[in-house]
Amino acid sequence: MSEPADRQPPGWLGPLLGRLDTARTEDFTQLRTPEQGGRESAVLVLLGEDAVTGPDVLVLQRAATLRNHAGQPAFPGGAADPEDADAAATALREANEEVGLDPTSVTVLAQLPRLWIPVSDFVVTPVLAWWHAPHPVDSREPAEVAHVARLPIAELVDPDNRVRVRHSSGWVGPAFSVRGMLVWGFTAGVLAALLDMGGWSRPWPRSRVIDLPPIGASPAPSAGTDEVDESALR
């Protein structure tokens, strides 16, 4: 059954949705997802559109006081509960708990390949969705979520806003410096892959590499990793 007209994704999403029919784990990460084990989780890659700034994606910034992933930008999401029907249910529940997202304002479009984060042994399913009825969102728990933002796609693909970051462990991966946020790690890797698949990416100087500021816990090699510090996988 097709979605009601007011929930249909816009035309600019067409190329991305068509490309996802053939998406593989290898399109997002160099790490192979184990066939067994790993804690199931999901994140919500929520695409919307603002009348002024155009297409965008919802991102939150984790509180600097957290034990793990402190200060890191991320998609809403978390570990699956036994009551969750599927990855989409997990992603929507977590987004509601973290930023107050109304699940009825969202149209789920696709579940992307499951991706493994070795350091935490999470197996993450990114859930792509269209925000057909946007509404104000904000942190529901300041001790966990410090900031919530809708980042315009036009600013994410601006070559001036794209870099690669290097961690002291030797991990190197894509990043975006947008609106005072440095988006890196798993979140930046998934974003970079989707921007390429959607045909939105613009050429940018990949030789631009900066050292990652020493914030929070060390990241896991994950989606979009250009180099992997093998010692981190042991």
Buried (B, 14 or more C-beta within 10 A) or exposed (E): EEEEEEEEBEEBBEEBBEBBEEBEBEBBBBBEBEEEEBEBBBBBBBBBBEEEEEBBBBBBBBBEEBEEBBBBBBBBBBBBEEEBEEBBBBBBBBBBBBBBBBBEBBBBBBBBBBBBBBBBEBBBBBBBBBBBEBEEBEBBEEEBBBBBBBBBBBBBBBEEBBBBBBBEBEBBBBBBBBBEBBBBBBBBBBBBBBBBBBEBBEEBEEEEEEEBEEEBBEBBBBBBBBBBBEEBEE
